[in-house]
Amino acid sequence: MTDAYKRAWLLAFVMLQIADCASTVHFIGNGRGIEANPIVSITMNAIGSWWIAPKMLVALGCAAILVKRPWVLAVMTILYGFVVLNNLML
């Protein structure tokens, strides 16, 4: 996989992380959804709206590791695409 493809997958991964946070905030705020990830849910309860910071730090750390395995980054990006799509269907 070329560097251009790696960068494209990395950018898509990061953008989907941001979209996941935004859609989660929107639908939980409207009472139309809940956080299904128990770790994120505990973090939300513990630190309120600041939960986005540790979530994004973990996501960026994962991205830094995953970029060394581009096929895994691609799979994770596609999976997060489904997560965001699910959030948008709430």
HTML snippet that shows the backbone in 3Dmol.js (N, CA, C, O; Angstrom):
<script src="https://3Dmol.org/build/3Dmol-min.js"></script>
<div id="view" style="width:600px;height:400px;position:relative"></div>
<script>
const pdb = `
ATOM      1  N   MET A   1       0.858  -1.172   0.000  1.00  0.00           N
ATOM      2  CA  MET A   1       0.000   0.000   0.000  1.00  0.00           C
ATOM      3  C   MET A   1       0.906   1.237   0.000  1.00  0.00           C
ATOM      4  O   MET A   1       1.851   1.327   0.783  1.00  0.00           O
ATOM      5  N   THR A   2       0.607   2.169  -0.874  1.00  0.00           N
ATOM      6  CA  THR A   2       1.439   3.371  -0.979  1.00  0.00           C
ATOM      7  C   THR A   2       1.173   4.317   0.185  1.00  0.00           C
ATOM      8  O   THR A   2       0.176   4.197   0.896  1.00  0.00           O
ATOM      9  N   ASP A   3       2.088   5.254   0.357  1.00  0.00           N
ATOM     10  CA  ASP A   3       1.931   6.244   1.432  1.00  0.00           C
ATOM     11  C   ASP A   3       0.668   7.070   1.264  1.00  0.00           C
ATOM     12  O   ASP A   3       0.035   7.444   2.252  1.00  0.00           O
ATOM     13  N   ALA A   4       0.294   7.359   0.022  1.00  0.00           N
ATOM     14  CA  ALA A   4      -0.921   8.143  -0.222  1.00  0.00           C
ATOM     15  C   ALA A   4      -2.154   7.387   0.278  1.00  0.00           C
ATOM     16  O   ALA A   4      -3.052   7.988   0.868  1.00  0.00           O
ATOM     17  N   TYR A   5      -2.201   6.080   0.046  1.00  0.00           N
ATOM     18  CA  TYR A   5      -3.327   5.284   0.535  1.00  0.00           C
ATOM     19  C   TYR A   5      -3.329   5.209   2.054  1.00  0.00           C
ATOM     20  O   TYR A   5      -4.384   5.286   2.683  1.00  0.00           O
ATOM     21  N   LYS A   6      -2.148   5.059   2.645  1.00  0.00           N
ATOM     22  CA  LYS A   6      -2.063   5.035   4.111  1.00  0.00           C
ATOM     23  C   LYS A   6      -2.585   6.338   4.706  1.00  0.00           C
ATOM     24  O   LYS A   6      -3.337   6.332   5.680  1.00  0.00           O
ATOM     25  N   ARG A   7      -2.175   7.458   4.105  1.00  0.00           N
ATOM     26  CA  ARG A   7      -2.646   8.755   4.598  1.00  0.00           C
ATOM     27  C   ARG A   7      -4.154   8.889   4.438  1.00  0.00           C
ATOM     28  O   ARG A   7      -4.830   9.426   5.316  1.00  0.00           O
ATOM     29  N   ALA A   8      -4.681   8.404   3.320  1.00  0.00           N
ATOM     30  CA  ALA A   8      -6.128   8.494   3.083  1.00  0.00           C
ATOM     31  C   ALA A   8      -6.895   7.659   4.112  1.00  0.00           C
ATOM     32  O   ALA A   8      -7.899   8.120   4.653  1.00  0.00           O
ATOM     33  N   TRP A   9      -6.431   6.435   4.388  1.00  0.00           N
ATOM     34  CA  TRP A   9      -7.089   5.599   5.393  1.00  0.00           C
ATOM     35  C   TRP A   9      -6.967   6.217   6.778  1.00  0.00           C
ATOM     36  O   TRP A   9      -7.911   6.185   7.567  1.00  0.00           O
ATOM     37  N   LEU A  10      -5.796   6.782   7.069  1.00  0.00           N
ATOM     38  CA  LEU A  10      -5.581   7.422   8.363  1.00  0.00           C
ATOM     39  C   LEU A  10      -6.506   8.626   8.538  1.00  0.00           C
ATOM     40  O   LEU A  10      -7.116   8.792   9.595  1.00  0.00           O
ATOM     41  N   LEU A  11      -6.610   9.450   7.525  1.00  0.00           N
ATOM     42  CA  LEU A  11      -7.499  10.606   7.576  1.00  0.00           C
ATOM     43  C   LEU A  11      -8.950  10.165   7.751  1.00  0.00           C
ATOM     44  O   LEU A  11      -9.687  10.742   8.550  1.00  0.00           O
ATOM     45  N   ALA A  12      -9.356   9.140   7.002  1.00  0.00           N
ATOM     46  CA  ALA A  12     -10.729   8.635   7.123  1.00  0.00           C
ATOM     47  C   ALA A  12     -10.988   8.096   8.531  1.00  0.00           C
ATOM     48  O   ALA A  12     -12.056   8.323   9.098  1.00  0.00           O
ATOM     49  N   PHE A  13     -10.012   7.387   9.090  1.00  0.00           N
ATOM     50  CA  PHE A  13     -10.146   6.847  10.450  1.00  0.00           C
ATOM     51  C   PHE A  13     -10.349   7.969  11.456  1.00  0.00           C
ATOM     52  O   PHE A  13     -11.258   7.909  12.284  1.00  0.00           O
ATOM     53  N   VAL A  14      -9.510   8.984  11.387  1.00  0.00           N
ATOM     54  CA  VAL A  14      -9.603  10.107  12.328  1.00  0.00           C
ATOM     55  C   VAL A  14     -10.920  10.859  12.142  1.00  0.00           C
ATOM     56  O   VAL A  14     -11.568  11.220  13.124  1.00  0.00           O
ATOM     57  N   MET A  15     -11.314  11.094  10.916  1.00  0.00           N
ATOM     58  CA  MET A  15     -12.574  11.802  10.664  1.00  0.00           C
ATOM     59  C   MET A  15     -13.773  11.001  11.182  1.00  0.00           C
ATOM     60  O   MET A  15     -14.732  11.578  11.694  1.00  0.00           O
ATOM     61  N   LEU A  16     -13.716   9.689  11.050  1.00  0.00           N
ATOM     62  CA  LEU A  16     -14.811   8.869  11.571  1.00  0.00           C
ATOM     63  C   LEU A  16     -14.828   8.871  13.096  1.00  0.00           C
ATOM     64  O   LEU A  16     -15.899   8.772  13.696  1.00  0.00           O
ATOM     65  N   GLN A  17     -13.677   8.981  13.726  1.00  0.00           N
ATOM     66  CA  GLN A  17     -13.638   9.104  15.186  1.00  0.00           C
ATOM     67  C   GLN A  17     -14.339  10.392  15.626  1.00  0.00           C
ATOM     68  O   GLN A  17     -15.118  10.402  16.579  1.00  0.00           O
ATOM     69  N   ILE A  18     -14.044  11.464  14.914  1.00  0.00           N
ATOM     70  CA  ILE A  18     -14.692  12.752  15.210  1.00  0.00           C
ATOM     71  C   ILE A  18     -16.194  12.656  14.963  1.00  0.00           C
ATOM     72  O   ILE A  18     -16.991  13.144  15.764  1.00  0.00           O
ATOM     73  N   ALA A  19     -16.576  12.028  13.854  1.00  0.00           N
ATOM     74  CA  ALA A  19     -18.001  11.858  13.546  1.00  0.00           C
ATOM     75  C   ALA A  19     -18.691  10.990  14.595  1.00  0.00           C
ATOM     76  O   ALA A  19     -19.847  11.236  14.938  1.00  0.00           O
ATOM     77  N   ASP A  20     -17.992   9.980  15.104  1.00  0.00           N
ATOM     78  CA  ASP A  20     -18.554   9.136  16.155  1.00  0.00           C
ATOM     79  C   ASP A  20     -18.815   9.955  17.413  1.00  0.00           C
ATOM     80  O   ASP A  20     -19.880   9.839  18.019  1.00  0.00           O
ATOM     81  N   CYS A  21     -17.859  10.776  17.804  1.00  0.00           N
ATOM     82  CA  CYS A  21     -18.045  11.632  18.985  1.00  0.00           C
ATOM     83  C   CYS A  21     -19.206  12.597  18.783  1.00  0.00           C
ATOM     84  O   CYS A  21     -20.062  12.736  19.657  1.00  0.00           O
ATOM     85  N   ALA A  22     -19.235  13.259  17.635  1.00  0.00           N
ATOM     86  CA  ALA A  22     -20.285  14.249  17.365  1.00  0.00           C
ATOM     87  C   ALA A  22     -21.669  13.605  17.341  1.00  0.00           C
ATOM     88  O   ALA A  22     -22.616  14.142  17.915  1.00  0.00           O
ATOM     89  N   SER A  23     -21.784  12.459  16.681  1.00  0.00           N
ATOM     90  CA  SER A  23     -23.095  11.810  16.602  1.00  0.00           C
ATOM     91  C   SER A  23     -23.510  11.251  17.962  1.00  0.00           C
ATOM     92  O   SER A  23     -24.695  11.253  18.295  1.00  0.00           O
ATOM     93  N   THR A  24     -22.550  10.775  18.746  1.00  0.00           N
ATOM     94  CA  THR A  24     -22.857  10.281  20.086  1.00  0.00           C
ATOM     95  C   THR A  24     -23.378  11.414  20.964  1.00  0.00           C
ATOM     96  O   THR A  24     -24.393  11.262  21.643  1.00  0.00           O
ATOM     97  N   VAL A  25     -22.687  12.542  20.950  1.00  0.00           N
ATOM     98  CA  VAL A  25     -23.122  13.705  21.743  1.00  0.00           C
ATOM     99  C   VAL A  25     -24.524  14.131  21.318  1.00  0.00           C
ATOM    100  O   VAL A  25     -25.377  14.408  22.161  1.00  0.00           O
ATOM    101  N   HIS A  26     -24.757  14.183  20.017  1.00  0.00           N
ATOM    102  CA  HIS A  26     -26.050  14.632  19.500  1.00  0.00           C
ATOM    103  C   HIS A  26     -27.187  13.707  19.947  1.00  0.00           C
ATOM    104  O   HIS A  26     -28.200  14.174  20.469  1.00  0.00           O
ATOM    105  N   PHE A  27     -27.022  12.424  19.745  1.00  0.00           N
ATOM    106  CA  PHE A  27     -28.134  11.528  20.019  1.00  0.00           C
ATOM    107  C   PHE A  27     -28.320  11.235  21.503  1.00  0.00           C
ATOM    108  O   PHE A  27     -29.447  11.006  21.943  1.00  0.00           O
ATOM    109  N   ILE A  28     -27.249  11.236  22.280  1.00  0.00           N
ATOM    110  CA  ILE A  28     -27.417  11.090  23.729  1.00  0.00           C
ATOM    111  C   ILE A  28     -28.059  12.360  24.287  1.00  0.00           C
ATOM    112  O   ILE A  28     -28.926  12.295  25.158  1.00  0.00           O
ATOM    113  N   GLY A  29     -27.626  13.513  23.778  1.00  0.00           N
ATOM    114  CA  GLY A  29     -28.194  14.783  24.217  1.00  0.00           C
ATOM    115  C   GLY A  29     -29.675  14.893  23.917  1.00  0.00           C
ATOM    116  O   GLY A  29     -30.419  15.523  24.670  1.00  0.00           O
ATOM    117  N   ASN A  30     -30.110  14.285  22.823  1.00  0.00           N
ATOM    118  CA  ASN A  30     -31.529  14.305  22.453  1.00  0.00           C
ATOM    119  C   ASN A  30     -32.327  13.186  23.110  1.00  0.00           C
ATOM    120  O   ASN A  30     -33.540  13.087  22.925  1.00  0.00           O
ATOM    121  N   GLY A  31     -31.636  12.339  23.883  1.00  0.00           N
ATOM    122  CA  GLY A  31     -32.326  11.227  24.529  1.00  0.00           C
ATOM    123  C   GLY A  31     -32.698  10.112  23.580  1.00  0.00           C
ATOM    124  O   GLY A  31     -33.509   9.252  23.923  1.00  0.00           O
ATOM    125  N   ARG A  32     -32.116  10.110  22.384  1.00  0.00           N
ATOM    126  CA  ARG A  32     -32.460   9.101  21.383  1.00  0.00           C
ATOM    127  C   ARG A  32     -31.474   7.944  21.336  1.00  0.00           C
ATOM    128  O   ARG A  32     -31.674   6.996  20.576  1.00  0.00           O
ATOM    129  N   GLY A  33     -30.412   8.006  22.135  1.00  0.00           N
ATOM    130  CA  GLY A  33     -29.428   6.945  22.093  1.00  0.00           C
ATOM    131  C   GLY A  33     -28.697   6.803  23.409  1.00  0.00           C
ATOM    132  O   GLY A  33     -28.820   7.645  24.300  1.00  0.00           O
ATOM    133  N   ILE A  34     -27.934   5.727  23.522  1.00  0.00           N
ATOM    134  CA  ILE A  34     -27.095   5.483  24.685  1.00  0.00           C
ATOM    135  C   ILE A  34     -25.708   5.088  24.176  1.00  0.00           C
ATOM    136  O   ILE A  34     -25.556   4.672  23.027  1.00  0.00           O
ATOM    137  N   GLU A  35     -24.720   5.219  25.024  1.00  0.00           N
ATOM    138  CA  GLU A  35     -23.378   4.772  24.665  1.00  0.00           C
ATOM    139  C   GLU A  35     -23.296   3.279  24.930  1.00  0.00           C
ATOM    140  O   GLU A  35     -23.476   2.832  26.062  1.00  0.00           O
ATOM    141  N   ALA A  36     -23.023   2.507  23.881  1.00  0.00           N
ATOM    142  CA  ALA A  36     -22.979   1.053  24.002  1.00  0.00           C
ATOM    143  C   ALA A  36     -21.643   0.545  24.526  1.00  0.00           C
ATOM    144  O   ALA A  36     -21.579  -0.549  25.088  1.00  0.00           O
ATOM    145  N   ASN A  37     -20.577   1.319  24.353  1.00  0.00           N
ATOM    146  CA  ASN A  37     -19.263   0.909  24.826  1.00  0.00           C
ATOM    147  C   ASN A  37     -19.191   1.161  26.333  1.00  0.00           C
ATOM    148  O   ASN A  37     -19.248   2.313  26.763  1.00  0.00           O
ATOM    149  N   PRO A  38     -19.068   0.103  27.145  1.00  0.00           N
ATOM    150  CA  PRO A  38     -19.093   0.306  28.597  1.00  0.00           C
ATOM    151  C   PRO A  38     -17.940   1.166  29.116  1.00  0.00           C
ATOM    152  O   PRO A  38     -18.115   1.903  30.085  1.00  0.00           O
ATOM    153  N   ILE A  39     -16.783   1.085  28.498  1.00  0.00           N
ATOM    154  CA  ILE A  39     -15.644   1.897  28.946  1.00  0.00           C
ATOM    155  C   ILE A  39     -15.917   3.379  28.688  1.00  0.00           C
ATOM    156  O   ILE A  39     -15.664   4.220  29.550  1.00  0.00           O
ATOM    157  N   VAL A  40     -16.431   3.691  27.509  1.00  0.00           N
ATOM    158  CA  VAL A  40     -16.756   5.083  27.199  1.00  0.00           C
ATOM    159  C   VAL A  40     -17.901   5.556  28.083  1.00  0.00           C
ATOM    160  O   VAL A  40     -17.899   6.700  28.539  1.00  0.00           O
ATOM    161  N   SER A  41     -18.872   4.695  28.328  1.00  0.00           N
ATOM    162  CA  SER A  41     -20.007   5.066  29.183  1.00  0.00           C
ATOM    163  C   SER A  41     -19.546   5.407  30.600  1.00  0.00           C
ATOM    164  O   SER A  41     -20.003   6.388  31.186  1.00  0.00           O
ATOM    165  N   ILE A  42     -18.645   4.596  31.144  1.00  0.00           N
ATOM    166  CA  ILE A  42     -18.096   4.876  32.481  1.00  0.00           C
ATOM    167  C   ILE A  42     -17.343   6.194  32.464  1.00  0.00           C
ATOM    168  O   ILE A  42     -17.469   6.998  33.387  1.00  0.00           O
ATOM    169  N   THR A  43     -16.561   6.417  31.415  1.00  0.00           N
ATOM    170  CA  THR A  43     -15.814   7.669  31.296  1.00  0.00           C
ATOM    171  C   THR A  43     -16.762   8.858  31.214  1.00  0.00           C
ATOM    172  O   THR A  43     -16.511   9.892  31.832  1.00  0.00           O
ATOM    173  N   MET A  44     -17.846   8.722  30.459  1.00  0.00           N
ATOM    174  CA  MET A  44     -18.842   9.795  30.358  1.00  0.00           C
ATOM    175  C   MET A  44     -19.422  10.122  31.724  1.00  0.00           C
ATOM    176  O   MET A  44     -19.570  11.291  32.081  1.00  0.00           O
ATOM    177  N   ASN A  45     -19.747   9.088  32.482  1.00  0.00           N
ATOM    178  CA  ASN A  45     -20.328   9.300  33.811  1.00  0.00           C
ATOM    179  C   ASN A  45     -19.319   9.920  34.767  1.00  0.00           C
ATOM    180  O   ASN A  45     -19.690  10.686  35.657  1.00  0.00           O
ATOM    181  N   ALA A  46     -18.051   9.593  34.587  1.00  0.00           N
ATOM    182  CA  ALA A  46     -17.022  10.070  35.507  1.00  0.00           C
ATOM    183  C   ALA A  46     -16.603  11.512  35.241  1.00  0.00           C
ATOM    184  O   ALA A  46     -16.417  12.293  36.175  1.00  0.00           O
ATOM    185  N   ILE A  47     -16.453  11.868  33.951  1.00  0.00           N
ATOM    186  CA  ILE A  47     -15.903  13.201  33.653  1.00  0.00           C
ATOM    187  C   ILE A  47     -16.786  14.049  32.755  1.00  0.00           C
ATOM    188  O   ILE A  47     -16.362  15.096  32.266  1.00  0.00           O
ATOM    189  N   GLY A  48     -18.005  13.600  32.540  1.00  0.00           N
ATOM    190  CA  GLY A  48     -18.957  14.412  31.776  1.00  0.00           C
ATOM    191  C   GLY A  48     -18.530  14.634  30.336  1.00  0.00           C
ATOM    192  O   GLY A  48     -18.037  13.719  29.677  1.00  0.00           O
ATOM    193  N   SER A  49     -18.720  15.847  29.853  1.00  0.00           N
ATOM    194  CA  SER A  49     -18.464  16.147  28.440  1.00  0.00           C
ATOM    195  C   SER A  49     -16.984  16.073  28.068  1.00  0.00           C
ATOM    196  O   SER A  49     -16.639  16.117  26.887  1.00  0.00           O
ATOM    197  N   TRP A  50     -16.118  15.961  29.056  1.00  0.00           N
ATOM    198  CA  TRP A  50     -14.684  15.821  28.772  1.00  0.00           C
ATOM    199  C   TRP A  50     -14.321  14.419  28.286  1.00  0.00           C
ATOM    200  O   TRP A  50     -13.157  14.172  27.968  1.00  0.00           O
ATOM    201  N   TRP A  51     -15.284  13.490  28.218  1.00  0.00           N
ATOM    202  CA  TRP A  51     -15.013  12.127  27.771  1.00  0.00           C
ATOM    203  C   TRP A  51     -14.403  12.092  26.377  1.00  0.00           C
ATOM    204  O   TRP A  51     -13.707  11.140  26.024  1.00  0.00           O
ATOM    205  N   ILE A  52     -14.662  13.123  25.587  1.00  0.00           N
ATOM    206  CA  ILE A  52     -14.164  13.140  24.208  1.00  0.00           C
ATOM    207  C   ILE A  52     -12.633  13.169  24.177  1.00  0.00           C
ATOM    208  O   ILE A  52     -12.023  12.559  23.299  1.00  0.00           O
ATOM    209  N   ALA A  53     -12.012  13.869  25.126  1.00  0.00           N
ATOM    210  CA  ALA A  53     -10.543  13.983  25.126  1.00  0.00           C
ATOM    211  C   ALA A  53      -9.857  12.622  25.260  1.00  0.00           C
ATOM    212  O   ALA A  53      -9.019  12.296  24.419  1.00  0.00           O
ATOM    213  N   PRO A  54     -10.173  11.805  26.285  1.00  0.00           N
ATOM    214  CA  PRO A  54      -9.492  10.509  26.352  1.00  0.00           C
ATOM    215  C   PRO A  54      -9.875   9.583  25.199  1.00  0.00           C
ATOM    216  O   PRO A  54      -9.054   8.786  24.746  1.00  0.00           O
ATOM    217  N   LYS A  55     -11.112   9.685  24.724  1.00  0.00           N
ATOM    218  CA  LYS A  55     -11.534   8.846  23.592  1.00  0.00           C
ATOM    219  C   LYS A  55     -10.706   9.172  22.357  1.00  0.00           C
ATOM    220  O   LYS A  55     -10.251   8.271  21.652  1.00  0.00           O
ATOM    221  N   MET A  56     -10.512  10.459  22.099  1.00  0.00           N
ATOM    222  CA  MET A  56      -9.724  10.859  20.926  1.00  0.00           C
ATOM    223  C   MET A  56      -8.245  10.539  21.112  1.00  0.00           C
ATOM    224  O   MET A  56      -7.571  10.174  20.149  1.00  0.00           O
ATOM    225  N   LEU A  57      -7.729  10.668  22.331  1.00  0.00           N
ATOM    226  CA  LEU A  57      -6.335  10.302  22.575  1.00  0.00           C
ATOM    227  C   LEU A  57      -6.098   8.816  22.312  1.00  0.00           C
ATOM    228  O   LEU A  57      -5.094   8.440  21.707  1.00  0.00           O
ATOM    229  N   VAL A  58      -7.012   7.986  22.762  1.00  0.00           N
ATOM    230  CA  VAL A  58      -6.904   6.544  22.500  1.00  0.00           C
ATOM    231  C   VAL A  58      -7.018   6.281  21.000  1.00  0.00           C
ATOM    232  O   VAL A  58      -6.254   5.489  20.449  1.00  0.00           O
ATOM    233  N   ALA A  59      -7.957   6.935  20.344  1.00  0.00           N
ATOM    234  CA  ALA A  59      -8.145   6.742  18.902  1.00  0.00           C
ATOM    235  C   ALA A  59      -6.895   7.162  18.125  1.00  0.00           C
ATOM    236  O   ALA A  59      -6.472   6.464  17.204  1.00  0.00           O
ATOM    237  N   LEU A  60      -6.309   8.298  18.497  1.00  0.00           N
ATOM    238  CA  LEU A  60      -5.100   8.743  17.797  1.00  0.00           C
ATOM    239  C   LEU A  60      -3.922   7.818  18.082  1.00  0.00           C
ATOM    240  O   LEU A  60      -3.099   7.571  17.201  1.00  0.00           O
ATOM    241  N   GLY A  61      -3.838   7.308  19.301  1.00  0.00           N
ATOM    242  CA  GLY A  61      -2.808   6.332  19.617  1.00  0.00           C
ATOM    243  C   GLY A  61      -2.974   5.065  18.805  1.00  0.00           C
ATOM    244  O   GLY A  61      -2.000   4.517  18.288  1.00  0.00           O
ATOM    245  N   CYS A  62      -4.206   4.601  18.692  1.00  0.00           N
ATOM    246  CA  CYS A  62      -4.488   3.422  17.862  1.00  0.00           C
ATOM    247  C   CYS A  62      -4.135   3.692  16.408  1.00  0.00           C
ATOM    248  O   CYS A  62      -3.559   2.835  15.738  1.00  0.00           O
ATOM    249  N   ALA A  63      -4.473   4.864  15.924  1.00  0.00           N
ATOM    250  CA  ALA A  63      -4.171   5.210  14.533  1.00  0.00           C
ATOM    251  C   ALA A  63      -2.666   5.191  14.294  1.00  0.00           C
ATOM    252  O   ALA A  63      -2.207   4.717  13.255  1.00  0.00           O
ATOM    253  N   ALA A  64      -1.898   5.704  15.252  1.00  0.00           N
ATOM    254  CA  ALA A  64      -0.438   5.715  15.106  1.00  0.00           C
ATOM    255  C   ALA A  64       0.114   4.294  15.025  1.00  0.00           C
ATOM    256  O   ALA A  64       1.076   4.034  14.303  1.00  0.00           O
ATOM    257  N   ILE A  65      -0.495   3.387  15.762  1.00  0.00           N
ATOM    258  CA  ILE A  65      -0.068   1.990  15.718  1.00  0.00           C
ATOM    259  C   ILE A  65      -0.575   1.318  14.445  1.00  0.00           C
ATOM    260  O   ILE A  65       0.165   0.595  13.777  1.00  0.00           O
ATOM    261  N   LEU A  66      -1.844   1.563  14.117  1.00  0.00           N
ATOM    262  CA  LEU A  66      -2.466   0.897  12.967  1.00  0.00           C
ATOM    263  C   LEU A  66      -1.850   1.300  11.635  1.00  0.00           C
ATOM    264  O   LEU A  66      -1.895   0.525  10.679  1.00  0.00           O
ATOM    265  N   VAL A  67      -1.278   2.493  11.554  1.00  0.00           N
ATOM    266  CA  VAL A  67      -0.699   2.935  10.292  1.00  0.00           C
ATOM    267  C   VAL A  67       0.462   2.025   9.875  1.00  0.00           C
ATOM    268  O   VAL A  67       0.826   1.972   8.700  1.00  0.00           O
ATOM    269  N   LYS A  68       1.038   1.311  10.847  1.00  0.00           N
ATOM    270  CA  LYS A  68       2.113   0.361  10.536  1.00  0.00           C
ATOM    271  C   LYS A  68       1.567  -0.933   9.948  1.00  0.00           C
ATOM    272  O   LYS A  68       2.309  -1.718   9.356  1.00  0.00           O
ATOM    273  N   ARG A  69       0.276  -1.149  10.113  1.00  0.00           N
ATOM    274  CA  ARG A  69      -0.420  -2.296   9.527  1.00  0.00           C
ATOM    275  C   ARG A  69      -1.599  -1.759   8.723  1.00  0.00           C
ATOM    276  O   ARG A  69      -2.735  -1.768   9.197  1.00  0.00           O
ATOM    277  N   PRO A  70      -1.329  -1.293   7.506  1.00  0.00           N
ATOM    278  CA  PRO A  70      -2.372  -0.596   6.734  1.00  0.00           C
ATOM    279  C   PRO A  70      -3.648  -1.402   6.510  1.00  0.00           C
ATOM    280  O   PRO A  70      -4.735  -0.825   6.491  1.00  0.00           O
ATOM    281  N   TRP A  71      -3.547  -2.701   6.343  1.00  0.00           N
ATOM    282  CA  TRP A  71      -4.765  -3.477   6.101  1.00  0.00           C
ATOM    283  C   TRP A  71      -5.645  -3.493   7.354  1.00  0.00           C
ATOM    284  O   TRP A  71      -6.871  -3.501   7.248  1.00  0.00           O
ATOM    285  N   VAL A  72      -5.022  -3.498   8.543  1.00  0.00           N
ATOM    286  CA  VAL A  72      -5.802  -3.446   9.786  1.00  0.00           C
ATOM    287  C   VAL A  72      -6.438  -2.064   9.935  1.00  0.00           C
ATOM    288  O   VAL A  72      -7.589  -1.950  10.358  1.00  0.00           O
ATOM    289  N   LEU A  73      -5.696  -1.022   9.589  1.00  0.00           N
ATOM    290  CA  LEU A  73      -6.238   0.337   9.608  1.00  0.00           C
ATOM    291  C   LEU A  73      -7.444   0.437   8.681  1.00  0.00           C
ATOM    292  O   LEU A  73      -8.453   1.045   9.038  1.00  0.00           O
ATOM    293  N   ALA A  74      -7.345  -0.154   7.498  1.00  0.00           N
ATOM    294  CA  ALA A  74      -8.461  -0.121   6.553  1.00  0.00           C
ATOM    295  C   ALA A  74      -9.682  -0.841   7.123  1.00  0.00           C
ATOM    296  O   ALA A  74     -10.803  -0.344   7.021  1.00  0.00           O
ATOM    297  N   VAL A  75      -9.464  -2.010   7.721  1.00  0.00           N
ATOM    298  CA  VAL A  75     -10.581  -2.766   8.303  1.00  0.00           C
ATOM    299  C   VAL A  75     -11.217  -1.981   9.448  1.00  0.00           C
ATOM    300  O   VAL A  75     -12.442  -1.886   9.523  1.00  0.00           O
ATOM    301  N   MET A  76     -10.399  -1.418  10.339  1.00  0.00           N
ATOM    302  CA  MET A  76     -10.926  -0.645  11.457  1.00  0.00           C
ATOM    303  C   MET A  76     -11.677   0.601  10.977  1.00  0.00           C
ATOM    304  O   MET A  76     -12.684   0.989  11.570  1.00  0.00           O
ATOM    305  N   THR A  77     -11.191   1.215   9.917  1.00  0.00           N
ATOM    306  CA  THR A  77     -11.868   2.388   9.355  1.00  0.00           C
ATOM    307  C   THR A  77     -13.241   1.999   8.818  1.00  0.00           C
ATOM    308  O   THR A  77     -14.226   2.704   9.041  1.00  0.00           O
ATOM    309  N   ILE A  78     -13.300   0.894   8.123  1.00  0.00           N
ATOM    310  CA  ILE A  78     -14.583   0.424   7.588  1.00  0.00           C
ATOM    311  C   ILE A  78     -15.541   0.094   8.733  1.00  0.00           C
ATOM    312  O   ILE A  78     -16.721   0.441   8.676  1.00  0.00           O
ATOM    313  N   LEU A  79     -15.036  -0.575   9.769  1.00  0.00           N
ATOM    314  CA  LEU A  79     -15.887  -0.895  10.920  1.00  0.00           C
ATOM    315  C   LEU A  79     -16.410   0.366  11.592  1.00  0.00           C
ATOM    316  O   LEU A  79     -17.582   0.430  11.966  1.00  0.00           O
ATOM    317  N   TYR A  80     -15.547   1.376  11.750  1.00  0.00           N
ATOM    318  CA  TYR A  80     -16.007   2.626  12.353  1.00  0.00           C
ATOM    319  C   TYR A  80     -16.989   3.346  11.444  1.00  0.00           C
ATOM    320  O   TYR A  80     -17.851   4.084  11.922  1.00  0.00           O
ATOM    321  N   GLY A  81     -16.870   3.142  10.158  1.00  0.00           N
ATOM    322  CA  GLY A  81     -17.871   3.682   9.244  1.00  0.00           C
ATOM    323  C   GLY A  81     -19.246   3.126   9.567  1.00  0.00           C
ATOM    324  O   GLY A  81     -20.241   3.851   9.538  1.00  0.00           O
ATOM    325  N   PHE A  82     -19.298   1.829   9.878  1.00  0.00           N
ATOM    326  CA  PHE A  82     -20.569   1.212  10.262  1.00  0.00           C
ATOM    327  C   PHE A  82     -21.061   1.733  11.612  1.00  0.00           C
ATOM    328  O   PHE A  82     -22.265   1.897  11.810  1.00  0.00           O
ATOM    329  N   VAL A  83     -20.147   1.991  12.533  1.00  0.00           N
ATOM    330  CA  VAL A  83     -20.532   2.549  13.837  1.00  0.00           C
ATOM    331  C   VAL A  83     -21.202   3.910  13.645  1.00  0.00           C
ATOM    332  O   VAL A  83     -22.267   4.178  14.201  1.00  0.00           O
ATOM    333  N   VAL A  84     -20.557   4.759  12.849  1.00  0.00           N
ATOM    334  CA  VAL A  84     -21.119   6.099  12.603  1.00  0.00           C
ATOM    335  C   VAL A  84     -22.442   5.990  11.856  1.00  0.00           C
ATOM    336  O   VAL A  84     -23.391   6.708  12.170  1.00  0.00           O
ATOM    337  N   LEU A  85     -22.512   5.108  10.882  1.00  0.00           N
ATOM    338  CA  LEU A  85     -23.762   4.908  10.155  1.00  0.00           C
ATOM    339  C   LEU A  85     -24.868   4.472  11.116  1.00  0.00           C
ATOM    340  O   LEU A  85     -25.996   4.957  11.022  1.00  0.00           O
ATOM    341  N   ASN A  86     -24.556   3.566  12.034  1.00  0.00           N
ATOM    342  CA  ASN A  86     -25.528   3.136  13.035  1.00  0.00           C
ATOM    343  C   ASN A  86     -25.978   4.314  13.886  1.00  0.00           C
ATOM    344  O   ASN A  86     -27.170   4.475  14.149  1.00  0.00           O
ATOM    345  N   ASN A  87     -25.022   5.142  14.320  1.00  0.00           N
ATOM    346  CA  ASN A  87     -25.375   6.325  15.112  1.00  0.00           C
ATOM    347  C   ASN A  87     -26.318   7.241  14.353  1.00  0.00           C
ATOM    348  O   ASN A  87     -27.259   7.784  14.931  1.00  0.00           O
ATOM    349  N   LEU A  88     -26.074   7.411  13.082  1.00  0.00           N
ATOM    350  CA  LEU A  88     -26.905   8.315  12.279  1.00  0.00           C
ATOM    351  C   LEU A  88     -28.304   7.761  12.029  1.00  0.00           C
ATOM    352  O   LEU A  88     -29.230   8.505  11.708  1.00  0.00           O
ATOM    353  N   MET A  89     -28.445   6.454  12.179  1.00  0.00           N
ATOM    354  CA  MET A  89     -29.762   5.832  11.957  1.00  0.00           C
ATOM    355  C   MET A  89     -30.619   5.860  13.216  1.00  0.00           C
ATOM    356  O   MET A  89     -31.775   5.438  13.171  1.00  0.00           O
ATOM    357  N   LEU A  90     -30.091   6.345  14.335  1.00  0.00           N
ATOM    358  CA  LEU A  90     -30.878   6.387  15.580  1.00  0.00           C
ATOM    359  C   LEU A  90     -32.012   7.398  15.472  1.00  0.00           C
ATOM    360  O   LEU A  90     -32.777   7.571  16.421  1.00  0.00           O
TER     361      LEU A  90
END
`;
const viewer = $3Dmol.createViewer("view");
viewer.addModel(pdb, "pdb");
viewer.setStyle({}, {cartoon: {color: "spectrum"}});
viewer.zoomTo();
viewer.render();
</script>
